[in-house]
Amino acid sequence: MLPLSPKLNYTPGEISVRAEKLVQQLRHGIDELVKSVTPRDSTFENTVVPIGHIFNELDDGLAPIQLLESVSPLADVRTAASEAAQRVLAAMETVYQSEDVFGLIDSVKQAKPRHLEEEAERLLSVLHDQCIEHGLKLPAEIRNSLAKLTRRCSELTADFVKNLGLDPGSLWFYEDELNGLSKATLGGLDSNDLGQRCVHLYRTTATVVLRQCKVDKTRRRIFAAREQLYSENVALFKNIVLIRDESARMLGYSSYHQQLVHRRMMKSPQAVMTFLDDIGRQLQPLVAKELETMQELSSNGDPIHLWDFPFYHEKMLLDRYVEKDLVAEYFPTEFVLPRMLSIFERLFSLQITELIDRSDVEVWHEDVKVFRVVDLVDQTFVGFLYTDLYPRVGKYNHAANFPVRPSYTDRHGKYVPSATALICNVPAPTEDAPSLLQHSDVVTIFHELGHGMHDLMGRTKYAMFHGWRGRRDFIEAPSQLLEFWCWLPETLKSMSCHYSHLSEQYRDQWRRTNPGAANMPEEKIPDAFVTALVAAKMLNEGLSTARQVGLALFDMKVYNPASHKELEDLDIAKEYYACIRHGYCTTPHFVYGQEANYYSYTSTRMLAADIWKTCFVKDPMSAQAGLRYRQMVLDKGGSMDEKEMLATYLGREPNLNAFMESIGILNAVV
C-alpha cells in the first residue's frame, strides 16, 4: 500500500494548531528527558538518540509549513506559515539554550563513547557544538544577551524572506522602447490605452526583455528596478549581518564566517580567500578577452554595463551559434519534464510515476503535479516528488528545491519516506501556446531536480543529515554535476520535441505564425542546433565565473570583517555595486541559505567537474556508474565527512584541474 502523501493545503488556523502541537511535543519530549536522565547516567542511547527522534519529528512537521510560507497562493496562509515557522524554530532554539540539556549532552561527549557509527558520532558533535554556539559555556548574562540576538536575527531573517514573496510590480514602456522584442514576447505583455506595454518585474519576464531589447535605456531601467526591489530589506540586511557578527564575537570568534568554518569543507576564511583569489587571478586573461570581444559589439563604443550583459551575450549566441527562441521551441515544458525524470530513472535505477488519481492528495495549488518514486534495486517506495513550475503572485520567485518531508528512522525503527518539491517560475502556457523552456531553463530545472533526487535518495537515521543536509559548501555539488548531462547531444535529443508535434492545436498555431514555411519543423531538435548549442557552452564562461567570484568576495566582506566597527561603517550598497544600490536585497542567498558560504557555488563546481571527468564522462548513462554514485555519495547525505567520502569515491583528493578545463583554462596552475 502506498504511504499517504503529506497534507499540503492547510488553512491558517490549521497551520497555527499544527505549530502549537509541534512546540508542545518538543517541550514535553525535552522535559521528560531531563526528568528521567542525569548527567551521571547519561549515555548516547538514553540522551542523544531521544533528542535525535525529537528533532526528526520536528523537522517532519515543520517542512510543510516552511514550504507553504514560500508557495501558497493565499496571503493569509503565507503569513500564518511564516509566523508558525518562527514559533517552532524559536522553540527549537530553546533546546540548544538549555543548561539541563547541555549537561546531559556534554556528559556523553566527555565520556567519548566507543563503537558509534559515523552518523551517530556526527549527531553527538552537532548537538554539542550547537549548545556551545548558543552560549552554554558563557556567563548567564552574556548568554541571555546572545539568546535575544538570536531571536531577533531569526525574526529579521523571516521578514527579509517574506518580503521577497511580495509582488515586485511592473514598468510600462512604449513599443519603440521595447525595440528588439520578438513577436511572442511582445504579444505576451499586457497593454493599455496609451499604447504602452507592461513589463512585470518577475525574474522570468524581466530576463527575457533584458536579453532581447535593443534599447539601452530600457535595459538599464528594468535592470535597476529589479536590483532596487524590496527596499525594506536594506535595513533588515544591515541589522542581520551586524547581529551575526556581534553574536560570533560574543562566542569568541573573530567573525560570523569564522564561527561557521568548522562545519565546512574549507576550514578557514583564509582557505576560502586563497581559493577565490587563485581562481580570480587565473580568470583575468580569459575575462579580458571575453570583455574585448563583447565590447566589439557595442555600436557606439560605450562600455559594457551589467544591464548590457544579457543582451550582448544573447546577441553573440544568435550571431555565432543559434537563436535561443528557436531552440526553445524544441523544449516544451510538458514534454521535457517527463523526459528529464526518465534520465534520472535510468541513471539512478528508479521508477518515477505521476499520480493521476489525486483523490488522496492534498496540494497547495491546482498546477502542482505529484509523482511516486520507487527504488528498482529493492522495489521499495522512496518518496513523493511535487512540481510547481509557473509564476504567480506571492510565490517564491526563483527556482529551488524545497523539502516537504525528510526521511529518517522513527522511534520504532521504521523508515519514513521523504517528499520533496521542485519550485520553478518558467513561462506559463497560454491559450494558444505551450510553455517553452530556454536551454538555460532546462539546465536550471535539471539542477534543481538534482537537489530533489538527493533529497529523495538520502538514507540516514536522522533528518538533520538527510539528503542535501550536509556541509553547506558541498550541497550544490551533486546538482552541478547533473548539469553536465544537459550539454550531451544524446540527452538534448531525448528531451526534445518541437511543440508543433504535441497536438493539432499547436500545429495549427505554428502554421499561423509561420505562414511562409514550406515544411513543418523536425520533431526532434536538429543536429545543427545541438552542435551549435554545445559549442556555445563556454561562451563568456570567464565573465560568468568572475561574477560568482565577485559575489563570493562580497559575501566574505560582510561576514568576515576585520572588526565589528569596520562592519558598522561599511557602506554595503556601495560595496555591492554603487550604481545599483541594493541588489543583494532581492535574493535570499546572502541572508538565508548561502550566507558566509557564497564561495561554495564556485567550489562545488570544482567538485562537480572532477566527479564528471573522473566517473561519468566516458559513459554518462551508465546505470552502474550512476548506482555507484548514488550509493557512495547521494545515499549518505550529511551522515559522514564529505571530504573523506569524495576521496573514497574518487580514489584521491578532489582538485581544480577538471573545473579550470571546463571553463576554458587549459593550462591552469593548481
C-alpha positions as CSV (number, residue, x, y, z in Angstrom):
1,M,0.0,0.0,0.0
2,L,1.3,3.4,-1.0
3,P,2.1,5.6,2.0
4,L,0.0,8.7,2.3
5,S,1.4,11.9,0.9
6,P,1.8,14.9,3.3
7,K,-1.2,17.2,3.7
8,L,-0.2,20.5,1.9
9,N,-3.3,22.6,1.8
10,Y,-3.6,23.8,5.4
11,T,-5.7,26.7,6.4
12,P,-4.2,29.5,8.5
13,G,-6.0,28.0,11.6
14,E,-4.7,24.5,10.9
15,I,-1.2,25.8,10.5
16,S,-1.4,27.6,13.9
17,V,-2.7,24.4,15.5
18,R,0.0,22.3,13.9
19,A,2.7,24.6,15.0
20,E,1.5,24.7,18.6
21,K,1.3,20.9,18.6
22,L,4.9,20.7,17.4
23,V,6.1,23.1,20.1
24,Q,4.2,21.2,22.8
25,Q,5.6,17.9,21.6
26,L,9.1,19.3,21.7
27,R,8.8,20.7,25.2
28,H,7.2,17.6,26.5
29,G,9.9,15.4,25.0
30,I,12.7,17.5,26.4
31,D,11.1,17.8,29.8
32,E,10.7,14.1,30.0
33,L,14.3,13.6,29.1
34,V,15.8,16.0,31.7
35,K,13.5,14.5,34.4
36,S,14.5,10.9,33.7
37,V,18.2,11.2,33.0
38,T,21.0,12.8,34.9
39,P,24.5,13.8,33.7
40,R,25.9,10.9,35.8
41,D,23.9,8.2,34.0
42,S,23.5,9.9,30.6
43,T,24.6,7.8,27.6
44,F,24.3,8.1,23.8
45,E,21.3,5.7,23.8
46,N,19.3,7.4,26.6
47,T,20.1,11.0,25.8
48,V,21.3,11.6,22.2
49,V,19.0,9.1,20.5
50,P,15.8,10.6,22.1
51,I,16.9,14.1,21.1
52,G,17.5,12.8,17.6
53,H,14.0,11.4,17.4
54,I,12.5,14.7,18.8
55,F,14.2,16.6,16.0
56,N,13.2,14.1,13.4
57,E,9.6,14.7,14.3
58,L,10.0,18.4,14.5
59,D,11.6,18.6,11.0
60,D,8.9,16.3,9.7
61,G,6.2,18.7,11.0
62,L,7.9,21.9,10.1
63,A,8.9,21.3,6.5
64,P,5.3,21.6,5.1
65,I,4.8,24.8,7.0
66,Q,8.0,26.3,5.6
67,L,7.0,25.2,2.1
68,L,3.6,26.9,2.3
69,E,5.3,30.1,3.6
70,S,7.0,30.3,0.1
71,V,4.5,28.8,-2.3
72,S,0.9,29.2,-1.1
73,P,-1.3,31.3,-3.4
74,L,-3.1,32.7,-0.3
75,A,-1.5,35.6,1.5
76,D,-3.1,34.7,4.8
77,V,-1.7,31.2,4.6
78,R,1.8,32.5,3.8
79,T,1.6,34.9,6.8
80,A,0.3,32.2,9.1
81,A,3.1,29.8,7.9
82,S,5.8,32.5,8.4
83,E,4.6,33.2,12.0
84,A,4.2,29.5,12.7
85,A,7.7,28.6,11.4
86,Q,9.2,31.3,13.6
87,R,7.4,29.9,16.7
88,V,8.6,26.4,16.0
89,L,12.2,27.5,15.2
90,A,12.2,29.6,18.4
91,A,11.2,26.6,20.4
92,M,13.9,24.6,18.8
93,E,16.4,27.2,19.8
94,T,15.5,26.7,23.4
95,V,16.8,23.1,23.3
96,Y,20.2,24.4,22.5
97,Q,19.9,27.1,25.2
98,S,19.0,24.6,27.9
99,E,21.7,24.1,30.6
100,D,20.0,20.8,31.6
101,V,20.1,19.5,28.0
102,F,23.7,20.6,27.6
103,G,24.7,19.0,30.8
104,L,23.5,15.7,29.5
105,I,25.0,16.0,26.1
106,D,28.3,17.3,27.5
107,S,28.5,14.3,29.8
108,V,28.1,11.9,26.9
109,K,30.6,13.9,24.8
110,Q,33.2,13.8,27.6
111,A,32.7,10.0,28.1
112,K,33.9,9.5,24.4
113,P,31.6,6.6,23.7
114,R,33.1,3.9,21.6
115,H,31.8,1.9,18.6
116,L,29.4,4.6,17.4
117,E,28.6,4.7,13.7
118,E,29.8,7.8,11.9
119,E,26.3,9.3,11.7
120,A,25.9,8.8,15.4
121,E,29.2,10.5,16.1
122,R,28.2,13.4,13.9
123,L,24.9,13.7,15.7
124,L,26.6,14.0,19.0
125,S,29.1,16.5,17.7
126,V,26.4,18.7,16.1
127,L,24.2,18.8,19.2
128,H,27.2,19.6,21.4
129,D,28.5,22.3,19.0
130,Q,25.1,23.9,18.8
131,C,24.8,24.2,22.5
132,I,28.2,25.8,22.7
133,E,27.3,28.2,19.9
134,H,24.2,29.2,21.9
135,G,26.4,30.3,24.7
136,L,26.2,27.5,27.2
137,K,29.9,27.9,28.1
138,L,29.3,31.7,28.6
139,P,28.3,33.5,31.8
140,A,24.5,33.7,32.2
141,E,24.3,37.4,31.5
142,I,26.1,37.2,28.2
143,R,24.2,34.0,27.3
144,N,20.9,35.8,27.8
145,S,22.1,38.7,25.5
146,L,23.1,36.1,22.9
147,A,19.7,34.5,23.1
148,K,18.0,37.8,22.5
149,L,20.2,38.5,19.5
150,T,19.5,35.0,18.1
151,R,15.7,35.5,18.4
152,R,15.9,39.0,16.8
153,C,18.0,37.7,13.9
154,S,15.5,34.9,13.2
155,E,12.7,37.5,13.2
156,L,14.6,39.8,10.8
157,T,15.5,37.0,8.5
158,A,11.9,35.8,8.3
159,D,10.8,39.4,7.5
160,F,13.5,39.6,4.8
161,V,12.5,36.4,3.1
162,K,8.8,37.2,3.4
163,N,9.3,40.5,1.6
164,L,10.8,38.6,-1.4
165,G,7.4,37.0,-1.9
166,L,5.7,40.3,-2.5
167,D,4.5,41.4,-5.9
168,P,7.6,43.1,-7.5
169,G,5.4,45.4,-9.6
170,S,5.9,46.4,-13.2
171,L,7.1,49.1,-15.6
172,W,5.3,50.5,-18.6
173,F,7.0,51.2,-21.9
174,Y,6.0,52.4,-25.3
175,E,6.6,49.8,-28.0
176,D,9.5,51.8,-29.6
177,E,11.2,51.5,-26.2
178,L,10.9,47.7,-26.5
179,N,12.5,47.5,-29.9
180,G,14.0,44.1,-30.5
181,L,11.5,42.0,-28.6
182,S,10.2,39.0,-30.5
183,K,6.5,38.9,-31.5
184,A,5.9,36.3,-29.0
185,T,7.5,38.2,-26.1
186,L,5.8,41.5,-27.1
187,G,2.4,39.8,-27.5
188,G,2.7,38.3,-24.1
189,L,2.9,41.7,-22.4
190,D,-0.3,43.5,-21.3
191,S,-1.1,46.8,-23.0
192,N,-3.0,49.9,-22.1
193,D,-4.9,52.6,-23.9
194,L,-1.8,54.7,-24.3
195,G,-0.1,52.1,-26.5
196,Q,2.3,51.0,-23.7
197,R,3.3,47.5,-22.8
198,C,3.6,46.2,-19.2
199,V,6.9,44.5,-18.2
200,H,6.3,42.7,-14.9
201,L,9.5,42.6,-12.8
202,Y,9.3,38.9,-12.1
203,R,12.7,37.4,-12.9
204,T,11.5,35.3,-15.8
205,T,9.7,38.2,-17.6
206,A,12.4,40.8,-16.9
207,T,15.2,38.4,-18.0
208,V,13.6,37.8,-21.4
209,V,13.2,41.5,-22.0
210,L,16.8,42.2,-21.0
211,R,18.0,39.6,-23.4
212,Q,16.0,40.9,-26.4
213,C,15.6,44.6,-26.0
214,K,17.9,46.8,-28.2
215,V,17.2,50.0,-26.3
216,D,20.0,50.6,-23.7
217,K,17.8,53.0,-21.6
218,T,15.1,50.4,-21.3
219,R,17.5,47.7,-20.3
220,R,19.1,49.9,-17.7
221,R,15.7,50.9,-16.3
222,I,14.5,47.3,-16.0
223,F,17.8,46.1,-14.5
224,A,17.9,48.9,-12.0
225,A,14.3,48.4,-11.0
226,R,14.9,44.7,-10.4
227,E,18.0,45.4,-8.4
228,Q,16.2,48.1,-6.3
229,L,13.2,45.9,-5.3
230,Y,12.3,45.3,-1.7
231,S,13.8,48.5,-0.3
232,E,12.6,47.4,3.2
233,N,15.2,44.7,3.1
234,V,18.1,47.2,3.1
235,A,17.9,48.0,6.8
236,L,17.0,44.3,7.5
237,F,20.1,43.1,5.8
238,K,22.4,45.6,7.7
239,N,20.9,44.6,11.0
240,I,21.2,40.9,10.2
241,V,24.9,41.0,9.4
242,L,25.6,43.2,12.4
243,I,23.8,40.9,14.8
244,R,25.5,37.8,13.3
245,D,28.9,39.5,13.7
246,E,28.2,40.6,17.2
247,S,26.9,37.2,18.2
248,A,30.0,35.5,16.8
249,R,32.3,37.8,18.7
250,M,30.4,37.0,21.9
251,L,31.3,33.4,21.4
252,G,34.9,34.2,20.9
253,Y,35.1,34.0,17.1
254,S,36.7,36.8,15.0
255,S,33.7,36.9,12.6
256,Y,30.5,35.1,11.7
257,H,32.3,33.2,8.9
258,Q,35.0,32.1,11.4
259,Q,32.2,30.7,13.5
260,L,30.9,28.6,10.7
261,V,34.0,27.2,9.1
262,H,34.4,24.2,11.4
263,R,31.2,22.9,9.7
264,R,32.6,23.4,6.2
265,M,34.9,21.5,3.9
266,M,37.1,24.6,3.7
267,K,38.2,25.1,7.3
268,S,39.2,28.7,7.4
269,P,38.4,32.2,5.9
270,Q,42.0,32.2,4.7
271,A,41.4,29.0,2.7
272,V,38.3,30.5,1.1
273,M,40.1,33.7,0.2
274,T,43.1,31.8,-1.2
275,F,40.7,29.7,-3.3
276,L,38.8,32.8,-4.6
277,D,42.0,34.7,-5.3
278,D,43.6,31.8,-7.1
279,I,40.6,31.4,-9.4
280,G,40.2,35.2,-9.9
281,R,43.8,35.6,-10.9
282,Q,43.7,32.8,-13.4
283,L,40.4,34.1,-14.8
284,Q,41.9,37.6,-15.6
285,P,43.2,36.8,-19.2
286,L,40.0,35.0,-20.1
287,V,37.8,37.7,-18.7
288,A,39.8,40.4,-20.5
289,K,39.5,38.5,-23.8
290,E,35.7,38.0,-23.4
291,L,35.1,41.6,-22.5
292,E,37.1,42.7,-25.5
293,T,35.0,40.5,-27.8
294,M,31.8,41.7,-26.2
295,Q,32.9,45.4,-26.4
296,E,33.3,45.0,-30.2
297,L,29.5,44.5,-30.4
298,S,28.8,47.9,-28.9
299,S,27.7,50.1,-31.8
300,N,28.6,53.4,-30.1
301,G,31.7,52.2,-28.3
302,D,30.2,52.8,-24.8
303,P,31.5,50.5,-22.0
304,I,29.5,47.3,-21.4
305,H,27.5,47.6,-18.2
306,L,25.8,44.9,-16.1
307,W,22.4,45.6,-17.7
308,D,24.0,45.1,-21.1
309,F,25.5,41.6,-20.5
310,P,22.3,39.6,-21.1
311,F,21.6,41.5,-24.4
312,Y,25.1,41.2,-25.8
313,H,25.5,37.6,-24.6
314,E,22.3,36.8,-26.4
315,K,23.5,38.6,-29.5
316,M,26.7,36.6,-29.5
317,L,24.7,33.4,-29.2
318,L,22.5,34.4,-32.1
319,D,25.2,35.7,-34.4
320,R,27.7,32.9,-33.7
321,Y,25.7,29.9,-32.6
322,V,21.9,29.5,-32.6
323,E,18.8,31.5,-31.9
324,K,17.7,30.6,-28.4
325,D,14.0,31.1,-29.1
326,L,14.2,28.6,-32.0
327,V,15.9,26.2,-29.6
328,A,13.2,26.8,-27.0
329,E,10.5,25.6,-29.5
330,Y,12.0,22.1,-29.1
331,F,11.7,22.2,-25.3
332,P,8.0,22.5,-24.3
333,T,7.8,22.1,-20.6
334,E,5.0,19.5,-20.7
335,F,7.3,17.2,-22.8
336,V,10.7,17.9,-21.3
337,L,9.9,17.3,-17.6
338,P,8.9,13.6,-18.0
339,R,12.0,13.0,-20.2
340,M,14.2,14.6,-17.5
341,L,12.7,12.2,-15.0
342,S,13.3,9.3,-17.3
343,I,17.0,10.2,-17.3
344,F,17.1,10.1,-13.5
345,E,15.2,6.8,-13.6
346,R,17.8,5.2,-15.9
347,L,20.8,6.7,-14.1
348,F,19.8,6.0,-10.6
349,S,17.7,2.8,-11.0
350,L,14.4,4.5,-10.1
351,Q,10.8,4.4,-11.3
352,I,9.0,7.8,-11.2
353,T,5.3,7.8,-12.0
354,E,2.8,10.7,-12.0
355,L,-0.2,10.2,-9.7
356,I,-3.2,10.5,-11.9
357,D,-5.7,9.6,-9.2
358,R,-5.4,12.7,-6.9
359,S,-8.3,11.7,-4.6
360,D,-5.9,11.2,-1.6
361,V,-3.5,14.0,-2.5
362,E,-3.8,17.5,-1.0
363,V,-1.7,20.1,-2.6
364,W,-1.4,23.9,-2.4
365,H,-2.3,24.8,-6.0
366,E,-4.0,23.3,-9.0
367,D,-0.8,23.5,-11.1
368,V,1.0,21.1,-8.8
369,K,1.8,17.6,-10.0
370,V,2.7,14.7,-7.8
371,F,5.0,11.8,-8.6
372,R,5.6,8.5,-6.8
373,V,9.3,7.3,-6.7
374,V,10.2,3.7,-6.3
375,D,13.7,2.1,-5.9
376,L,14.1,-0.5,-8.6
377,V,17.1,-2.1,-6.8
378,D,14.9,-3.4,-4.0
379,Q,11.4,-2.4,-5.1
380,T,10.9,-0.2,-2.1
381,F,9.0,3.1,-2.0
382,V,11.3,6.1,-2.0
383,G,9.0,9.1,-1.7
384,F,7.0,11.8,-3.4
385,L,8.1,14.4,-5.9
386,Y,6.0,17.6,-6.3
387,T,6.4,20.0,-9.2
388,D,5.1,23.6,-9.2
389,L,6.5,25.3,-12.3
390,Y,4.8,28.6,-13.2
391,P,4.9,32.1,-11.6
392,R,2.2,33.6,-9.5
393,V,1.9,36.5,-7.0
394,G,3.3,35.6,-3.6
395,K,5.2,32.6,-4.8
396,Y,9.0,32.2,-4.2
397,N,10.4,33.9,-7.3
398,H,13.4,31.8,-8.2
399,A,14.0,28.1,-8.9
400,A,14.6,25.9,-5.9
401,N,14.1,22.6,-4.3
402,F,12.0,22.6,-1.1
403,P,11.9,19.7,1.4
404,V,8.4,18.6,2.1
405,R,9.2,15.7,4.4
406,P,12.7,14.4,5.3
407,S,13.3,10.7,5.5
408,Y,14.6,9.2,8.8
409,T,14.2,6.1,11.0
410,D,11.4,6.7,13.6
411,R,11.3,5.6,17.2
412,H,10.0,2.2,16.3
413,G,12.8,1.5,13.7
414,K,10.5,2.2,10.8
415,Y,11.8,4.0,7.7
416,V,9.9,7.2,7.0
417,P,10.0,8.0,3.2
418,S,10.8,11.5,2.0
419,A,8.9,14.1,-0.1
420,T,10.4,16.9,-2.0
421,A,9.2,19.8,-4.2
422,L,10.6,21.3,-7.4
423,I,9.6,25.0,-7.4
424,C,10.2,27.0,-10.6
425,N,9.0,30.1,-12.4
426,V,9.2,29.2,-16.1
427,P,6.9,31.0,-18.6
428,A,3.3,29.7,-18.2
429,P,1.4,28.3,-21.1
430,T,-1.3,30.4,-22.7
431,E,-4.5,29.5,-24.5
432,D,-2.6,29.4,-27.9
433,A,0.9,28.4,-26.9
434,P,2.6,25.9,-24.6
435,S,5.2,26.8,-22.0
436,L,8.6,26.7,-23.7
437,L,12.0,26.4,-22.0
438,Q,15.1,28.2,-23.0
439,H,18.1,25.8,-22.7
440,S,19.2,27.7,-19.6
441,D,15.8,26.8,-18.1
442,V,16.4,23.2,-18.9
443,V,19.7,23.4,-17.1
444,T,18.1,25.1,-14.1
445,I,15.3,22.6,-13.8
446,F,17.8,19.7,-14.1
447,H,19.9,21.3,-11.4
448,E,17.0,21.7,-9.0
449,L,15.8,18.2,-9.7
450,G,19.2,17.1,-8.7
451,H,18.6,18.5,-5.3
452,G,15.3,16.7,-5.3
453,M,17.0,13.4,-6.2
454,H,19.5,14.0,-3.4
455,D,16.6,14.7,-1.1
456,L,14.7,11.6,-2.2
457,M,17.6,9.1,-2.1
458,G,19.1,10.1,1.2
459,R,19.3,7.1,3.6
460,T,20.0,8.4,7.1
461,K,18.7,7.7,10.5
462,Y,18.4,11.3,11.5
463,A,16.6,14.0,9.5
464,M,19.2,16.7,10.1
465,F,21.6,14.7,7.9
466,H,19.1,13.6,5.3
467,G,19.8,14.2,1.6
468,W,21.5,17.6,0.9
469,R,21.6,18.4,4.7
470,G,25.3,18.2,5.0
471,R,28.2,20.7,4.8
472,R,27.0,23.7,3.1
473,D,30.0,24.0,0.8
474,F,29.2,20.6,-0.6
475,I,25.4,20.5,-1.1
476,E,25.5,22.2,-4.6
477,A,28.0,19.7,-6.0
478,P,25.5,16.9,-6.8
479,S,23.2,19.2,-8.7
480,Q,26.0,21.0,-10.5
481,L,27.3,17.6,-11.6
482,L,24.0,16.8,-13.2
483,E,24.1,20.0,-15.3
484,F,26.8,18.2,-17.4
485,W,24.0,15.9,-18.8
486,C,22.2,19.0,-20.3
487,W,25.1,19.5,-22.7
488,L,25.2,16.0,-24.1
489,P,23.8,15.6,-27.7
490,E,22.0,12.4,-26.9
491,T,20.4,13.9,-23.8
492,L,19.3,17.0,-25.7
493,K,17.8,14.8,-28.4
494,S,15.9,12.6,-25.9
495,M,14.4,15.6,-24.1
496,S,13.3,17.5,-27.3
497,C,10.1,17.6,-29.3
498,H,9.1,20.6,-31.4
499,Y,5.9,21.9,-29.8
500,S,4.0,21.7,-33.1
501,H,4.1,17.9,-32.8
502,L,2.4,17.9,-29.5
503,S,-1.1,18.5,-30.7
504,E,-3.2,19.6,-33.7
505,Q,-3.9,22.8,-32.0
506,Y,-0.2,23.6,-31.6
507,R,0.5,22.5,-35.2
508,D,-2.2,25.0,-36.4
509,Q,-0.8,27.7,-34.2
510,W,2.7,27.2,-35.6
511,R,1.4,27.4,-39.2
512,R,-0.4,30.6,-38.4
513,T,2.7,32.2,-37.0
514,N,4.9,30.9,-39.9
515,P,2.7,31.3,-43.0
516,G,5.6,31.2,-45.4
517,A,7.1,28.0,-44.2
518,A,7.2,25.2,-46.8
519,N,7.6,22.4,-44.2
520,M,6.8,21.6,-40.6
521,P,9.8,21.7,-38.2
522,E,11.5,18.4,-37.5
523,E,10.1,16.6,-34.4
524,K,13.5,16.3,-32.7
525,I,15.9,19.2,-32.3
526,P,18.2,19.3,-35.5
527,D,21.8,18.1,-35.3
528,A,22.9,21.6,-36.4
529,F,21.1,23.2,-33.4
530,V,22.6,20.6,-31.0
531,T,26.1,21.2,-32.3
532,A,25.8,24.9,-32.1
533,L,24.3,24.7,-28.6
534,V,27.1,22.5,-27.3
535,A,29.7,24.8,-28.9
536,A,28.2,27.8,-27.0
537,K,28.6,26.1,-23.6
538,M,31.7,28.1,-22.7
539,L,30.6,31.4,-24.2
540,N,31.5,34.1,-21.7
541,E,32.2,31.4,-19.0
542,G,35.0,33.5,-17.7
543,L,32.8,36.5,-17.1
544,S,30.1,34.4,-15.5
545,T,32.6,32.7,-13.2
546,A,34.2,36.0,-12.4
547,R,30.8,37.4,-11.4
548,Q,30.3,34.5,-9.0
549,V,33.8,35.0,-7.5
550,G,32.9,38.7,-7.1
551,L,29.7,37.9,-5.3
552,A,31.5,35.5,-3.1
553,L,34.0,38.2,-2.2
554,F,31.1,40.5,-1.3
555,D,29.8,37.7,1.0
556,M,33.1,37.4,2.7
557,K,33.3,41.2,3.1
558,V,30.1,41.4,5.1
559,Y,30.6,38.1,7.0
560,N,34.4,38.2,7.7
561,P,35.2,41.9,8.5
562,A,38.4,42.8,10.4
563,S,36.3,44.2,13.2
564,H,32.7,44.9,14.2
565,K,33.4,48.7,13.8
566,E,34.5,48.1,10.2
567,L,31.2,46.3,9.5
568,E,29.2,49.1,11.2
569,D,30.9,51.7,9.0
570,L,30.7,49.6,5.8
571,D,28.5,51.1,3.0
572,I,27.1,47.7,1.9
573,A,25.3,49.1,-1.1
574,K,28.4,50.8,-2.4
575,E,30.4,47.6,-1.7
576,Y,27.9,45.6,-3.8
577,Y,27.6,48.0,-6.7
578,A,27.3,51.7,-6.3
579,C,25.0,52.4,-9.3
580,I,22.6,49.6,-8.5
581,R,22.3,50.3,-4.8
582,H,20.9,47.2,-3.1
583,G,20.6,44.2,-5.5
584,Y,21.8,42.0,-2.6
585,C,18.4,42.5,-1.0
586,T,16.5,41.0,-3.9
587,T,17.7,37.4,-3.3
588,P,17.8,35.3,-0.1
589,H,21.3,34.0,-0.8
590,F,23.2,36.4,1.4
591,V,20.8,36.1,4.3
592,Y,19.2,32.6,4.2
593,G,20.8,29.7,2.6
594,Q,24.3,30.8,1.4
595,E,25.3,33.4,4.0
596,A,29.0,33.3,4.6
597,N,29.0,30.5,2.1
598,Y,28.6,32.0,-1.3
599,Y,32.0,30.8,-2.4
600,S,30.5,27.3,-2.5
601,Y,28.8,28.0,-5.8
602,T,32.2,28.0,-7.3
603,S,34.0,25.5,-5.1
604,T,31.2,22.9,-5.7
605,R,31.5,23.4,-9.4
606,M,35.1,22.3,-8.9
607,L,33.9,19.2,-7.2
608,A,31.2,18.5,-9.8
609,A,33.7,18.8,-12.7
610,D,36.1,16.5,-11.0
611,I,33.4,13.8,-10.4
612,W,32.1,14.2,-14.0
613,K,35.5,13.8,-15.7
614,T,36.6,11.0,-13.3
615,C,33.5,8.9,-13.2
616,F,31.0,9.7,-15.9
617,V,32.5,11.4,-19.0
618,K,33.3,8.1,-20.7
619,D,29.8,6.6,-20.3
620,P,27.4,9.2,-19.0
621,M,24.3,7.0,-19.0
622,S,26.0,4.0,-17.3
623,A,23.5,2.7,-14.8
624,Q,26.4,1.0,-13.0
625,A,28.2,4.3,-12.6
626,G,25.0,6.1,-11.6
627,L,24.2,3.5,-8.9
628,R,27.7,3.6,-7.5
629,Y,27.5,7.4,-7.2
630,R,24.1,7.1,-5.7
631,Q,25.2,4.6,-3.1
632,M,28.5,6.1,-2.2
633,V,27.5,9.8,-2.3
634,L,23.8,10.6,-2.5
635,D,22.6,7.9,-0.1
636,K,25.0,9.2,2.6
637,G,23.5,12.7,2.8
638,G,25.4,14.6,5.5
639,S,25.9,11.5,7.7
640,M,29.7,11.3,7.0
641,D,32.6,13.6,6.3
642,E,32.1,14.8,2.8
643,K,35.8,15.3,2.1
644,E,36.6,11.7,3.1
645,M,33.5,10.5,1.2
646,L,34.7,12.1,-2.0
647,A,38.3,10.9,-1.5
648,T,37.0,7.4,-1.2
649,Y,34.6,7.8,-4.2
650,L,37.3,9.4,-6.5
651,G,40.2,7.4,-5.2
652,R,42.0,10.6,-4.3
653,E,41.5,14.2,-3.1
654,P,39.5,16.4,-5.4
655,N,41.4,19.0,-7.4
656,L,40.9,22.0,-9.7
657,N,42.1,20.5,-13.0
658,A,38.8,19.5,-14.5
659,F,37.0,22.6,-13.4
660,M,39.5,25.0,-14.9
661,E,39.4,23.0,-18.1
662,S,35.6,23.1,-18.1
663,I,35.6,26.9,-18.2
664,G,38.3,27.2,-20.9
665,I,41.5,27.5,-19.0
666,L,43.6,24.6,-20.2
667,N,46.9,25.3,-18.5
668,A,45.7,26.2,-15.0
669,V,48.1,26.4,-12.1
670,V,46.5,24.2,-9.4
